[in-house]
Amino acid sequence: MHLEAPTARIEKSRKEVYAFLSDLKNFEQLMPENIQTFEVLDEDTFRFALKGMPEIVLKRKTQQPESQIVLGAASDKLPFSLTADIQEAGPQASEVRLSFAGDFNPMMAMMIKGPITNFIGTLSQKLSQV
């Protein structure tokens, strides 16, 4: 399953946006209103839970300076990734496209498509307001 959020335009340079997303504690600012818990476990890992959803632990998998950050599930039980691709959109502007990719059976994919689409949409929307 592959989902993409609308592109977020941010009035900051690619370098600034990359630095913001590289500091995982900043993801707390991007979380939906119904966040129940958020905790940075180490410099590469954080966990969060939204009301009515199971706790999710994300770990930084790869990064390309000033252009991409890939977070993935810390557990192999539900393999997925959340990728932020950062593009330059002007001298002091950037565009970020968030995408979600996961390997799920059809029933699971059907159940989580809506909530995941809403989740990455909220992250993208809040990122454009940073």
DORO-947053 format. One record per residue: residue in one letter; x, y, z of N, C-alpha, C in turn. Coordinates in steps of 0.1 Angstrom, whole numbers, padded with zeros to 4 digits, always signed. Example, Ala and Ser with C-alpha at 12.3 -4.5 7.8 and 13.67 -1.06 7.14 Angstrom:
BEGIN
A+0132-0057+0078+0123-0045+0078+0132-0033+0078/S+0128-0022+0071+0137-0011+0071+0129+0000+0079/
! end
This chain:
BEGIN
M+0008-0012+0000+0000+0000+0000+0009+0012+0000/H+0005+0022-0008+0013+0034-0009+0003+0046-0009/L+0005+0055+0000-0003+0067+0002+0006+0080+0002/E+0000+0091-0003+0008+0103-0003-0001+0114+0002/A+0004+0123+0010-0003+0135+0015-0001+0146+0005/P-0010+0156+0005-0007+0168-0004+0006+0174+0000/T+0013+0180-0010+0025+0186-0008+0024+0198+0001/A+0033+0200+0011+0032+0211+0020+0043+0221+0016/R+0039+0233+0014+0048+0244+0011+0052+0251+0024/I+0065+0253+0026+0070+0259+0039+0079+0271+0035/E+0077+0282+0042+0085+0293+0039+0098+0293+0047/K+0105+0282+0044+0118+0281+0050+0127+0273+0040/S+0140+0275+0041+0149+0268+0032+0149+0253+0034/R+0154+0246+0024+0155+0231+0026+0163+0227+0038/K+0174+0235+0040+0182+0232+0051+0175+0233+0064/E+0167+0244+0066+0159+0246+0078+0149+0235+0080/V+0142+0231+0069+0131+0221+0070+0137+0208+0074/Y+0149+0204+0067+0156+0192+0070+0160+0191+0085/A+0165+0202+0090+0170+0203+0104+0158+0201+0113/F+0146+0207+0110+0134+0206+0118+0130+0191+0119/L+0129+0185+0107+0124+0171+0107+0135+0161+0112/S+0147+0165+0112+0158+0156+0117+0157+0155+0132/D+0152+0165+0139+0151+0165+0153+0137+0159+0156/L+0137+0146+0160+0125+0139+0161+0115+0144+0172/K+0120+0152+0181+0111+0158+0191+0101+0168+0185/N+0105+0173+0173+0096+0183+0166+0084+0176+0160/F+0084+0163+0159+0072+0156+0154+0060+0158+0163/E+0063+0160+0176+0052+0163+0185+0043+0174+0180/Q+0049+0185+0175+0042+0197+0170+0033+0193+0158/L+0037+0183+0151+0029+0179+0138+0018+0169+0141/M+0017+0164+0153+0008+0153+0156-0007+0159+0156/P-0016+0150+0153-0030+0154+0153-0035+0158+0167/E-0046+0165+0168-0051+0169+0181-0054+0158+0191/N-0057+0146+0185-0061+0135+0194-0049+0127+0199/I-0038+0133+0199-0026+0125+0204-0028+0123+0219/Q-0024+0111+0223-0026+0107+0237-0012+0107+0244/T-0002+0101+0237+0012+0101+0242+0022+0104+0231/F+0033+0110+0235+0044+0112+0226+0057+0111+0235/E+0066+0103+0230+0079+0102+0238+0090+0099+0229/V+0101+0107+0230+0113+0105+0222+0121+0094+0230/L+0124+0083+0224+0131+0072+0231+0146+0074+0230/D+0151+0078+0219+0165+0081+0217+0166+0090+0204/E+0178+0094+0200+0179+0104+0189+0173+0099+0176/D+0171+0086+0175+0165+0080+0162+0152+0074+0164/T+0146+0074+0175+0133+0067+0178+0124+0075+0186/F+0111+0074+0183+0100+0080+0191+0088+0071+0190/R+0080+0073+0201+0067+0065+0201+0056+0075+0203/F+0044+0071+0198+0032+0080+0200+0020+0071+0200/A+0009+0076+0205-0004+0069+0204-0014+0080+0203/L-0023+0077+0194-0035+0085+0192-0047+0078+0198/K-0057+0086+0203-0068+0080+0210-0075+0070+0201/G-0077+0058+0207-0084+0047+0199-0075+0040+0190/M-0062+0042+0190-0053+0035+0181-0041+0029+0189/P-0035+0019+0184-0024+0013+0191-0012+0022+0191/E-0003+0020+0201+0009+0027+0201+0018+0024+0189/I+0025+0034+0184+0034+0032+0172+0047+0037+0176/V+0058+0029+0173+0072+0033+0175+0078+0035+0161/L+0083+0047+0159+0090+0050+0146+0105+0052+0149/K+0113+0047+0139+0127+0047+0140+0132+0053+0127/R+0142+0062+0128+0148+0068+0116+0156+0056+0109/K+0153+0054+0097+0159+0043+0089+0170+0049+0080/T+0167+0059+0072+0178+0065+0064+0175+0080+0063/Q+0185+0087+0058+0183+0101+0056+0193+0106+0045/Q+0189+0115+0037+0198+0121+0027+0198+0136+0031/P+0209+0142+0035+0210+0156+0039+0202+0165+0030/E+0194+0173+0036+0186+0183+0030+0176+0179+0020/S+0174+0165+0018+0164+0161+0007+0154+0150+0012/Q+0158+0142+0021+0149+0131+0025+0152+0125+0039/I+0141+0122+0045+0142+0115+0058+0132+0103+0058/V+0136+0091+0061+0127+0080+0061+0127+0074+0075/L+0114+0074+0080+0111+0067+0093+0104+0054+0090/G+0107+0044+0099+0100+0032+0097+0096+0026+0110/A+0088+0016+0109+0083+0009+0121+0095+0002+0128/A+0095+0004+0141+0106-0002+0149+0104-0017+0150/S+0092-0022+0148+0089-0036+0149+0087-0042+0135/D+0091-0054+0133+0089-0061+0120+0075-0067+0118/K+0067-0066+0128+0053-0072+0128+0045-0065+0117/L+0045-0052+0116+0038-0044+0106+0048-0035+0099/P+0054-0040+0089+0065-0032+0082+0059-0021+0074/F+0063-0009+0077+0059+0003+0069+0070+0014+0071/S+0069+0024+0062+0078+0035+0063+0070+0048+0060/L+0075+0059+0066+0070+0072+0064+0082+0081+0058/T+0080+0086+0046+0091+0093+0039+0087+0107+0038/A+0097+0116+0041+0096+0130+0038+0106+0134+0027/D+0101+0138+0016+0109+0142+0005+0109+0158+0004/I+0120+0164+0005+0121+0179+0006+0127+0184-0007/Q+0120+0193-0013+0124+0200-0025+0125+0215-0023/E+0134+0221-0030+0135+0236-0030+0124+0241-0038/A+0118+0252-0033+0107+0259-0040+0109+0273-0042/G+0121+0278-0039+0125+0292-0040+0137+0294-0030/P+0141+0307-0030+0153+0310-0021+0150+0307-0007/Q+0139+0310-0002+0135+0307+0012+0122+0299+0013/A+0120+0290+0005+0108+0282+0005+0111+0267+0001/S+0104+0258+0006+0105+0244+0004+0092+0237+0002/E+0092+0226-0004+0080+0217-0005+0083+0204+0000/V+0074+0198+0009+0077+0185+0014+0065+0176+0011/R+0068+0165+0005+0058+0155+0002+0060+0143+0012/L+0050+0140+0019+0050+0129+0029+0044+0117+0022/S+0050+0105+0023+0044+0093+0017+0045+0082+0027/F+0036+0073+0026+0035+0062+0035+0035+0049+0026/A+0043+0040+0030+0044+0027+0023+0044+0016+0033/G+0035+0006+0030+0035-0006+0039+0031-0018+0032/D+0035-0029+0038+0032-0042+0032+0022-0049+0041/F+0009-0048+0037-0002-0053+0045-0011-0062+0037/N-0018-0071+0044-0027-0080+0037-0039-0071+0033/P-0047-0075+0023-0058-0066+0019-0068-0062+0029/M-0071-0070+0039-0081-0067+0049-0075-0056+0058/M-0062-0058+0062-0056-0048+0071-0055-0034+0063/A-0051-0035+0050-0049-0023+0042-0063-0015+0042/M-0074-0022+0040-0087-0016+0039-0090-0009+0052/M-0087-0015+0064-0090-0010+0077-0081+0003+0080/I-0069+0003+0076-0060+0014+0080-0059+0025+0070/K-0064+0023+0057-0062+0033+0047-0067+0047+0051/G-0079+0047+0056-0085+0060+0060-0078+0067+0071/P-0075+0060+0083-0068+0066+0094-0054+0071+0090/I-0047+0063+0082-0033+0066+0078-0034+0078+0068/T-0043+0079+0059-0045+0090+0050-0047+0103+0058/N-0056+0102+0068-0059+0114+0076-0046+0118+0084/F-0039+0108+0089-0027+0111+0098-0017+0118+0090/I-0013+0113+0078-0002+0119+0070-0007+0133+0064/G-0020+0134+0062-0026+0147+0058-0024+0157+0069/T-0027+0153+0081-0025+0162+0093-0011+0166+0094/L-0002+0157+0093+0013+0160+0094+0017+0170+0084/S+0012+0168+0072+0015+0177+0061+0010+0191+0063/Q-0003+0191+0067-0009+0204+0070-0002+0212+0081/K+0001+0205+0092+0008+0212+0103+0022+0216+0099/L+0029+0208+0090+0042+0211+0086+0042+0224+0078/S+0032+0226+0070+0031+0239+0062+0029+0251+0071/Q+0025+0249+0084+0023+0260+0093+0035+0263+0102/V+0045+0254+0101+0057+0255+0110+0065+0268+0106/
! end
